[in-house]
């Protein structure tokens, strides 16, 4: 993380339509120019989502991105952003959240996850030790959040 000044320098791209995951390197100049989670999210949206695309269109992007200080010892540094087109305005929106997700994203080796497309089957994204995969989620249908969390923890060995 230190060589890029708080960044990992890597984006995970998730194409749900083709069930394809790819890693993309981000150069230091881009990370410095589009600072923080919202900055990088705005750049990706501007570059990749043409005007006129509706918020619910599979060509839209949903972007989870952690900022420069995320995962450090700085106070309140557990913040990450989720950027996309909002359903109310159909314009760019970014929401900021705190918790363990942002630091865990960084510790897994990524600054950003960009999701696009429409899945043909129920899947969830699993990231562990820098390896990402889409896993079958059909068995989770109809479960409430507590049951889902318990079942996923059992599946990955954290129960």
C-alpha positions in Angstrom: 0.0 0.0 0.0 2.8 2.5 0.8 4.3 2.6 -2.7 1.2 4.3 -4.1 0.7 6.5 -1.0 -2.4 4.8 0.4 -3.6 2.9 -2.7 -3.3 -0.7 -3.8 -3.3 0.3 -7.4 -5.8 -2.4 -8.5 -9.5 -2.5 -9.5 -11.6 -5.7 -9.5 -14.0 -5.7 -12.5 -17.1 -7.9 -12.2 -19.0 -8.6 -15.4 -22.2 -10.4 -14.2 -23.5 -11.0 -17.7 -20.5 -13.1 -18.7 -19.5 -14.2 -15.1 -16.1 -12.8 -15.7 -13.7 -11.3 -13.1 -10.7 -9.3 -14.1 -8.0 -7.3 -12.3 -7.1 -3.9 -13.7 -4.1 -1.9 -12.6 -4.6 1.8 -12.0 -1.6 4.2 -12.6 -0.4 6.5 -9.9 -1.2 9.6 -11.9 -4.9 8.7 -12.1 -5.1 7.9 -8.4 -3.5 11.2 -7.5 -5.8 13.2 -9.9 -9.1 11.5 -8.8 -8.5 11.5 -5.1 -10.6 9.3 -2.8 -13.4 6.9 -3.3 -15.8 9.4 -4.8 -13.2 10.9 -7.1 -12.3 7.5 -8.6 -15.9 6.5 -8.8 -16.8 9.7 -10.7 -14.0 9.1 -13.2 -15.1 5.5 -13.9 -18.7 6.6 -14.3 -17.8 9.5 -16.6 -15.5 7.3 -18.8 -17.7 4.2 -19.0 -21.4 5.1 -18.7 -22.7 7.1 -21.7 -25.4 9.7 -21.2 -28.9 8.4 -21.5 -28.2 5.1 -19.7 -30.9 4.5 -17.1 -29.9 3.6 -13.5 -31.3 0.1 -13.9 -29.6 -0.6 -17.3 -27.0 -3.4 -17.2 -24.5 -1.0 -18.8 -24.6 1.2 -15.7 -21.9 0.5 -13.1 -22.1 0.1 -9.3 -18.7 1.0 -7.9 -17.5 0.3 -4.4 -14.3 2.2 -3.7 -12.1 2.9 -0.7 -10.3 6.2 -0.2 -6.7 6.9 0.4 -6.8 6.7 4.2 -9.1 3.7 4.4 -7.4 0.8 6.3 -4.9 3.1 8.0 -4.8 4.1 11.7 -6.2 7.6 10.9 -9.3 8.4 12.8 -12.6 7.6 11.0 -10.6 6.1 8.1 -13.0 3.1 7.6 -15.0 5.0 5.1 -15.7 3.7 1.6 -18.0 5.1 -1.2 -20.6 3.4 -3.4 -21.0 5.3 -6.7 -23.6 4.8 -9.5 -26.5 6.5 -11.2 -29.3 7.1 -8.7 -32.9 5.9 -9.3 -34.4 9.2 -8.2 -32.5 11.5 -10.5 -30.8 9.1 -12.9 -27.6 11.2 -12.3 -24.3 10.4 -10.6 -24.6 9.7 -6.8 -22.1 8.6 -4.2 -23.0 7.3 -0.8 -20.4 7.0 2.0 -20.3 4.3 4.6 -18.2 3.2 7.5 -17.3 -0.1 8.8 -15.1 -3.1 8.0 -15.8 -3.4 4.3 -13.4 -0.6 3.1 -10.4 -1.8 5.0 -11.1 -5.4 4.1 -11.3 -4.4 0.5 -7.8 -2.8 0.8 -6.4 -5.7 2.7 -7.6 -8.0 -0.1 -5.5 -6.0 -2.5 -8.1 -3.8 -4.2 -9.1 -0.1 -4.1 -12.2 -0.6 -6.1 -14.8 -3.1 -7.3 -16.7 -2.2 -10.5 -19.9 -4.3 -11.1 -21.7 -4.3 -14.4 -24.1 -6.4 -16.3 -27.0 -8.6 -15.3 -26.5 -12.1 -13.8 -28.3 -15.0 -15.4 -28.3 -16.9 -12.1 -28.0 -16.0 -8.4 -24.4 -15.5 -7.4 -22.4 -13.7 -4.8 -18.9 -12.2 -4.9 -16.3 -13.9 -2.6 -12.9 -12.3 -2.2 -10.2 -13.8 0.0 -6.5 -13.4 0.1 -6.5 -11.4 -3.2 -8.5 -14.0 -5.1 -12.1 -13.2 -6.2 -14.8 -15.6 -7.5 -18.5 -15.6 -8.2 -20.2 -18.4 -6.2 -23.7 -19.9 -6.4 -26.2 -18.1 -4.2 -29.4 -19.9 -5.2 -29.5 -21.7 -1.9 -29.8 -18.3 -0.1 -33.1 -17.3 -1.8 -35.9 -16.8 0.7 -33.6 -16.4 3.7 -33.6 -13.3 5.9 -30.4 -11.4 6.5 -29.6 -13.2 9.7 -29.9 -16.6 8.1 -28.0 -15.5 5.1 -25.1 -14.2 7.2 -25.0 -17.4 9.3 -25.0 -19.6 6.2 -22.3 -17.7 4.4 -20.1 -17.7 7.5 -20.5 -21.4 7.8 -19.7 -21.9 4.1 -16.5 -19.9 4.3 -15.4 -21.4 7.6 -16.0 -18.4 9.9 -18.9 -19.8 11.9 
